[in-house]
Amino acid sequence: MRPRAYAIRDGADADTVRGKADTLKYVALNRIVLFYGFTPIPDPDAVRLWQRALCEKLGLTGRIIISQDGINATVGGEIGAVKQYVKTTREYKGFHGIDVKWSDGGAEDFPRLSVKVRDEIVSFGAPGELRVDASGVVGGGTHLNPVELHELVDARKQAGEEVVFFDGRNAFEAQIGRFKDAVVPDVATTHDFIKELDSGKYDALKDKPVVTYCTGGIRCEVLSSLMVNRGFKEVYQLDGGIVRYGEAFKDQGLWEGSLYVFDKRMHVEFSDEAKTIGECVRCKAPTSKFENCSNPSCRTLTLYCADCAASPETLRCPEGCAA
């Protein structure tokens, strides 16, 4: 893929044109990949050393977490190096069938390379509860691709039933994008989900069809299993997460807003028709931009519009900083 050439038209600024061309060149030559795989790993530390050496050799940066239950990775760099990384990673027996999601970006979107071994590849705080075999998570929700999701919603609507969308992300992520009428649990971290599920708040949903969703699908692999274990009778999970849904339907389906991502981009949109559903914490203006509070002892990540973010006096928690 070659970057598009720009012609300098009457009145156009040459620096602006060059800037657009440079941006296209960066996008064309670099990529970010996101993937996970649940499979038993007998020696997680050996896989960690292999993954670190591979990424360093290829000049990739990002975050990779490995546990006895699998791998969770987001890495970026030059497109040829990323392709080689994916090809080599798939040579590991348990990672052969991983679903890799590609997006614009590169190594510069991550501050460094981090490869770690953890008790869980998603930190729900329940490593002993999750069961994994060579086929993936045991006892989780039924996987639905984006088309099957629409088929389920339409079929149940015709039968007079409601399909409940259950957000499997941290609550602040849902401020800028979510499925229409979704249940958004009051959780600040993934660790909070077990306490939230055990609180009884969602017991009324246990007899309803519930579709869990998250960014790329990994959190729902675990969350749907936890829900089944707690008596939810009909649990589904969006296969490939919001990323795959956005690829399929852009902003013409059941999704609204922007997708929060955990790198320098902060958020991505699926089309130019994306709604801005987030609101500035100070003036309520539409925004999808998270900023850190200007108070050095606070730095809370919150939604601010461009005007309120422009001054240290207004780039502050309106109710006063907790720190």
KOLKE-645887 format. One record per residue (C-alpha): residue number from 1; residue in one letter; x, y, z. Coordinates in Angstrom, 1 decimal, decimal comma. Layout:
{NUM; a; {X; Y; Z}}
...
This chain:
{1; m; {0,0; 0,0; 0,0}}
{2; r; {1,5; 3,3; -1,1}}
{3; p; {0,6; 6,6; 0,6}}
{4; r; {-1,6; 8,8; -1,6}}
{5; a; {0,2; 11,7; -3,3}}
{6; y; {-1,2; 15,2; -2,5}}
{7; a; {-1,3; 18,0; -5,1}}
{8; i; {-0,9; 21,5; -3,8}}
{9; r; {-3,9; 23,4; -5,0}}
{10; d; {-4,3; 27,2; -5,2}}
{11; g; {-4,2; 28,6; -1,7}}
{12; a; {-3,1; 25,3; 0,0}}
{13; d; {-0,4; 25,4; 2,6}}
{14; a; {2,6; 23,3; 1,6}}
{15; d; {3,4; 22,3; 5,2}}
{16; t; {-0,2; 21,2; 5,7}}
{17; v; {0,0; 19,1; 2,6}}
{18; r; {3,3; 17,5; 3,6}}
{19; g; {1,8; 16,9; 7,1}}
{20; k; {-1,1; 15,0; 5,6}}
{21; a; {1,2; 12,9; 3,4}}
{22; d; {3,5; 12,1; 6,3}}
{23; t; {0,4; 11,0; 8,3}}
{24; l; {-0,7; 8,7; 5,5}}
{25; k; {2,8; 7,3; 5,1}}
{26; y; {2,9; 6,5; 8,9}}
{27; v; {-0,5; 4,8; 8,7}}
{28; a; {0,5; 2,9; 5,6}}
{29; l; {3,8; 1,6; 7,0}}
{30; n; {2,8; 0,9; 10,6}}
{31; r; {0,1; -1,1; 12,3}}
{32; i; {-1,1; -2,1; 15,8}}
{33; v; {-2,4; -5,7; 16,5}}
{34; l; {-4,6; -6,8; 19,3}}
{35; f; {-5,2; -10,4; 20,2}}
{36; y; {-5,6; -12,9; 23,0}}
{37; g; {-5,7; -16,7; 23,4}}
{38; f; {-6,9; -18,8; 26,2}}
{39; t; {-4,9; -22,1; 26,3}}
{40; p; {-3,0; -23,9; 29,0}}
{41; i; {0,7; -22,7; 29,2}}
{42; p; {2,9; -25,0; 31,2}}
{43; d; {5,8; -22,5; 31,5}}
{44; p; {4,6; -18,9; 31,3}}
{45; d; {8,0; -17,5; 32,0}}
{46; a; {9,6; -19,3; 29,1}}
{47; v; {6,8; -17,8; 26,8}}
{48; r; {7,5; -14,4; 28,3}}
{49; l; {11,2; -14,6; 27,5}}
{50; w; {10,4; -15,7; 23,9}}
{51; q; {7,9; -13,0; 23,4}}
{52; r; {10,2; -10,2; 24,7}}
{53; a; {13,1; -11,4; 22,5}}
{54; l; {10,9; -11,6; 19,5}}
{55; c; {9,5; -8,1; 19,9}}
{56; e; {12,9; -6,6; 20,7}}
{57; k; {14,3; -8,2; 17,5}}
{58; l; {11,5; -6,8; 15,4}}
{59; g; {11,5; -3,3; 17,0}}
{60; l; {7,9; -3,6; 18,4}}
{61; t; {6,5; -1,9; 21,5}}
{62; g; {3,3; -2,6; 23,4}}
{63; r; {1,9; -4,7; 26,3}}
{64; i; {1,9; -8,5; 26,6}}
{65; i; {0,5; -10,4; 29,6}}
{66; i; {1,0; -14,1; 29,9}}
{67; s; {-0,4; -16,5; 32,5}}
{68; q; {-0,9; -20,2; 32,9}}
{69; d; {-4,3; -19,6; 31,1}}
{70; g; {-3,0; -17,9; 27,9}}
{71; i; {-1,8; -14,6; 26,4}}
{72; n; {-3,2; -11,1; 26,0}}
{73; a; {-1,2; -8,8; 23,7}}
{74; t; {-1,3; -5,4; 22,0}}
{75; v; {1,8; -4,4; 20,0}}
{76; g; {2,7; -2,0; 17,3}}
{77; g; {5,4; -1,2; 14,8}}
{78; e; {6,4; -1,4; 11,2}}
{79; i; {3,9; -3,5; 9,2}}
{80; g; {6,3; -6,1; 8,0}}
{81; a; {7,7; -6,6; 11,5}}
{82; v; {4,2; -6,9; 12,9}}
{83; k; {3,3; -9,5; 10,3}}
{84; q; {6,4; -11,5; 11,1}}
{85; y; {5,5; -11,2; 14,8}}
{86; v; {2,0; -12,6; 14,2}}
{87; k; {3,3; -15,4; 12,0}}
{88; t; {5,9; -16,5; 14,5}}
{89; t; {3,6; -16,2; 17,5}}
{90; r; {1,1; -18,5; 15,7}}
{91; e; {3,7; -21,2; 15,5}}
{92; y; {3,2; -21,8; 19,2}}
{93; k; {0,8; -24,7; 19,4}}
{94; g; {-1,7; -23,1; 21,7}}
{95; f; {-1,7; -19,8; 19,7}}
{96; h; {-2,3; -21,2; 16,2}}
{97; g; {-5,9; -20,1; 15,9}}
{98; i; {-5,7; -16,6; 17,6}}
{99; d; {-8,0; -14,0; 16,1}}
{100; v; {-5,8; -11,0; 15,3}}
{101; k; {-7,3; -7,5; 15,0}}
{102; w; {-5,4; -4,9; 13,1}}
{103; s; {-5,7; -1,1; 13,4}}
{104; d; {-3,9; 2,1; 12,5}}
{105; g; {-1,0; 3,1; 14,6}}
{106; g; {2,5; 1,9; 15,4}}
{107; a; {5,3; 1,6; 18,0}}
{108; e; {5,0; 5,3; 18,8}}
{109; d; {1,6; 4,8; 20,3}}
{110; f; {3,2; 2,9; 23,2}}
{111; p; {5,8; 4,3; 25,6}}
{112; r; {7,8; 1,0; 25,7}}
{113; l; {7,6; -2,8; 25,5}}
{114; s; {6,1; -4,5; 28,6}}
{115; v; {6,0; -8,3; 28,7}}
{116; k; {4,9; -9,7; 32,1}}
{117; v; {3,7; -12,9; 33,7}}
{118; r; {0,5; -12,6; 35,8}}
{119; d; {-1,9; -14,9; 37,6}}
{120; e; {-4,6; -13,8; 35,1}}
{121; i; {-4,3; -12,4; 31,6}}
{122; v; {-7,4; -10,3; 32,6}}
{123; s; {-7,4; -9,2; 36,3}}
{124; f; {-10,8; -10,2; 37,6}}
{125; g; {-9,3; -11,5; 40,8}}
{126; a; {-10,6; -15,0; 40,3}}
{127; p; {-7,7; -17,1; 38,9}}
{128; g; {-9,0; -20,3; 40,6}}
{129; e; {-12,5; -19,9; 39,2}}
{130; l; {-11,6; -19,8; 35,5}}
{131; r; {-11,3; -23,1; 33,7}}
{132; v; {-9,3; -23,3; 30,5}}
{133; d; {-8,5; -26,2; 28,2}}
{134; a; {-7,0; -26,5; 24,7}}
{135; s; {-10,2; -25,2; 23,2}}
{136; g; {-10,3; -22,1; 25,3}}
{137; v; {-12,5; -21,0; 28,3}}
{138; v; {-14,7; -23,8; 29,7}}
{139; g; {-18,3; -22,9; 30,6}}
{140; g; {-18,4; -19,4; 29,2}}
{141; g; {-21,1; -17,7; 27,2}}
{142; t; {-22,2; -18,6; 23,7}}
{143; h; {-20,1; -16,8; 21,1}}
{144; l; {-22,0; -14,6; 18,6}}
{145; n; {-20,4; -12,8; 15,6}}
{146; p; {-21,9; -9,4; 14,7}}
{147; v; {-24,4; -10,8; 12,2}}
{148; e; {-25,5; -13,5; 14,7}}
{149; l; {-25,9; -10,8; 17,3}}
{150; h; {-28,4; -8,9; 15,1}}
{151; e; {-30,2; -12,1; 14,3}}
{152; l; {-30,6; -12,8; 18,0}}
{153; v; {-31,9; -9,3; 18,8}}
{154; d; {-34,4; -9,4; 15,9}}
{155; a; {-35,7; -12,8; 16,7}}
{156; r; {-36,2; -12,0; 20,4}}
{157; k; {-37,8; -8,7; 19,5}}
{158; q; {-40,3; -10,5; 17,3}}
{159; a; {-41,0; -12,8; 20,2}}
{160; g; {-41,6; -9,8; 22,5}}
{161; e; {-38,4; -10,4; 24,5}}
{162; e; {-35,6; -8,0; 25,4}}
{163; v; {-32,0; -8,8; 24,8}}
{164; v; {-29,8; -7,1; 27,5}}
{165; f; {-26,4; -5,7; 26,5}}
{166; f; {-24,0; -5,9; 29,5}}
{167; d; {-20,9; -3,8; 29,3}}
{168; g; {-17,8; -5,8; 30,3}}
{169; r; {-15,5; -2,8; 30,5}}
{170; n; {-14,7; -0,2; 33,2}}
{171; a; {-17,5; 2,3; 33,5}}
{172; f; {-15,4; 5,3; 32,4}}
{173; e; {-14,9; 3,6; 29,0}}
{174; a; {-18,6; 3,5; 28,4}}
{175; q; {-18,8; 7,3; 28,8}}
{176; i; {-17,8; 7,8; 25,2}}
{177; g; {-19,3; 4,7; 23,5}}
{178; r; {-21,6; 1,8; 24,3}}
{179; f; {-24,4; -0,3; 22,8}}
{180; k; {-27,8; 1,3; 22,9}}
{181; d; {-29,6; 0,9; 26,2}}
{182; a; {-26,7; -1,2; 27,6}}
{183; v; {-26,3; -2,0; 31,3}}
{184; v; {-23,1; -0,4; 32,4}}
{185; p; {-21,9; -1,8; 35,8}}
{186; d; {-20,5; 0,6; 38,3}}
{187; v; {-16,9; -0,6; 38,2}}
{188; a; {-13,7; 1,4; 38,2}}
{189; t; {-11,5; -1,7; 37,5}}
{190; t; {-12,0; -5,2; 36,2}}
{191; h; {-11,3; -6,4; 39,8}}
{192; d; {-14,7; -4,8; 40,8}}
{193; f; {-16,8; -7,1; 38,6}}
{194; i; {-17,0; -10,0; 41,0}}
{195; k; {-18,2; -7,8; 43,9}}
{196; e; {-20,7; -6,1; 41,5}}
{197; l; {-22,1; -9,4; 40,3}}
{198; d; {-22,4; -10,8; 43,8}}
{199; s; {-24,2; -7,6; 45,0}}
{200; g; {-27,6; -8,7; 43,8}}
{201; k; {-28,0; -5,7; 41,5}}
{202; y; {-28,4; -7,8; 38,4}}
{203; d; {-30,4; -10,8; 39,7}}
{204; a; {-33,4; -9,7; 37,7}}
{205; l; {-31,3; -10,3; 34,5}}
{206; k; {-30,6; -14,0; 35,3}}
{207; d; {-33,6; -15,2; 33,4}}
{208; k; {-33,1; -12,9; 30,4}}
{209; p; {-30,8; -13,3; 27,4}}
{210; v; {-27,7; -11,3; 28,2}}
{211; v; {-25,0; -10,3; 25,7}}
{212; t; {-21,7; -9,3; 27,2}}
{213; y; {-19,3; -7,1; 25,2}}
{214; c; {-15,9; -5,5; 25,6}}
{215; t; {-13,2; -4,0; 23,5}}
{216; g; {-11,7; -7,0; 21,8}}
{217; g; {-13,6; -9,9; 23,4}}
{218; i; {-11,1; -11,0; 26,1}}
{219; r; {-12,8; -9,6; 29,2}}
{220; c; {-16,1; -11,2; 28,1}}
{221; e; {-14,4; -14,6; 27,9}}
{222; v; {-13,9; -14,4; 31,6}}
{223; l; {-17,0; -12,3; 32,6}}
{224; s; {-19,5; -14,5; 30,8}}
{225; s; {-18,0; -17,5; 32,6}}
{226; l; {-18,3; -15,7; 35,9}}
{227; m; {-22,0; -14,9; 35,1}}
{228; v; {-22,8; -18,5; 34,2}}
{229; n; {-21,2; -19,6; 37,5}}
{230; r; {-23,6; -17,2; 39,3}}
{231; g; {-26,8; -18,4; 37,8}}
{232; f; {-27,3; -16,3; 34,7}}
{233; k; {-29,1; -18,8; 32,5}}
{234; e; {-28,7; -17,4; 29,0}}
{235; v; {-25,3; -15,7; 28,5}}
{236; y; {-23,8; -14,7; 25,1}}
{237; q; {-20,6; -12,9; 24,3}}
{238; l; {-19,8; -10,7; 21,3}}
{239; d; {-17,0; -12,6; 19,5}}
{240; g; {-14,2; -10,3; 18,7}}
{241; g; {-15,7; -7,6; 20,8}}
{242; i; {-16,6; -4,0; 19,8}}
{243; v; {-13,7; -4,0; 17,4}}
{244; r; {-15,1; -6,7; 15,2}}
{245; y; {-18,6; -5,2; 15,5}}
{246; g; {-17,3; -1,8; 14,3}}
{247; e; {-15,6; -3,4; 11,4}}
{248; a; {-18,9; -5,1; 10,3}}
{249; f; {-21,4; -2,3; 10,9}}
{250; k; {-19,4; 0,9; 11,5}}
{251; d; {-22,0; 3,4; 13,0}}
{252; q; {-25,0; 1,9; 11,2}}
{253; g; {-25,9; -0,7; 13,8}}
{254; l; {-26,5; -0,9; 17,6}}
{255; w; {-23,3; 0,8; 18,7}}
{256; e; {-23,1; 4,5; 19,5}}
{257; g; {-20,1; 6,7; 20,0}}
{258; s; {-16,3; 6,2; 20,2}}
{259; l; {-14,2; 3,2; 21,4}}
{260; y; {-11,8; 3,8; 24,2}}
{261; v; {-8,4; 2,3; 23,7}}
{262; f; {-5,5; 1,9; 26,1}}
{263; d; {-2,7; 3,7; 24,1}}
{264; k; {-1,8; 7,2; 23,1}}
{265; r; {-4,8; 7,3; 20,7}}
{266; m; {-7,2; 7,2; 23,6}}
{267; h; {-10,2; 6,6; 21,4}}
{268; v; {-11,0; 5,5; 17,9}}
{269; e; {-14,1; 6,0; 15,7}}
{270; f; {-15,5; 3,5; 13,2}}
{271; s; {-16,7; 6,1; 10,6}}
{272; d; {-17,2; 9,8; 10,1}}
{273; e; {-20,8; 9,3; 11,2}}
{274; a; {-19,8; 8,4; 14,8}}
{275; k; {-21,9; 10,2; 17,5}}
{276; t; {-20,2; 12,1; 20,2}}
{277; i; {-22,0; 10,9; 23,4}}
{278; g; {-19,4; 11,9; 26,0}}
{279; e; {-19,9; 15,1; 27,9}}
{280; c; {-17,3; 17,6; 29,3}}
{281; v; {-17,2; 17,2; 33,1}}
{282; r; {-17,3; 20,9; 33,5}}
{283; c; {-19,5; 22,5; 30,8}}
{284; k; {-21,4; 19,4; 29,4}}
{285; a; {-20,2; 20,1; 25,9}}
{286; p; {-19,9; 17,0; 23,6}}
{287; t; {-16,5; 15,4; 23,7}}
{288; s; {-14,7; 12,1; 23,4}}
{289; k; {-11,3; 13,4; 24,7}}
{290; f; {-10,0; 12,2; 28,1}}
{291; e; {-7,5; 14,5; 29,9}}
{292; n; {-5,6; 14,2; 33,2}}
{293; c; {-6,5; 16,8; 35,9}}
{294; s; {-3,9; 19,5; 35,9}}
{295; n; {-3,4; 19,1; 39,7}}
{296; p; {-0,1; 17,2; 39,9}}
{297; s; {-1,3; 15,3; 43,0}}
{298; c; {-4,6; 14,2; 41,3}}
{299; r; {-4,1; 13,5; 37,5}}
{300; t; {-7,6; 11,9; 37,4}}
{301; l; {-8,5; 10,9; 33,8}}
{302; t; {-11,8; 12,7; 32,9}}
{303; l; {-13,7; 13,9; 29,9}}
{304; y; {-13,0; 17,6; 29,0}}
{305; c; {-13,9; 19,6; 25,9}}
{306; a; {-11,1; 21,5; 24,1}}
{307; d; {-12,0; 24,8; 25,7}}
{308; c; {-12,0; 23,5; 29,3}}
{309; a; {-8,8; 21,6; 28,6}}
{310; a; {-7,0; 24,7; 27,3}}
{311; s; {-6,5; 26,2; 30,8}}
{312; p; {-5,0; 24,7; 34,0}}
{313; e; {-7,7; 26,4; 35,9}}
{314; t; {-10,5; 24,7; 34,1}}
{315; l; {-8,6; 21,4; 33,6}}
{316; r; {-9,4; 20,4; 37,2}}
{317; c; {-12,0; 18,2; 38,9}}
{318; p; {-15,1; 20,5; 39,2}}
{319; e; {-16,1; 19,0; 42,6}}
{320; g; {-12,6; 19,3; 43,9}}
{321; c; {-9,8; 16,8; 43,7}}
{322; a; {-9,9; 13,7; 45,9}}
{323; a; {-6,1; 13,7; 46,3}}
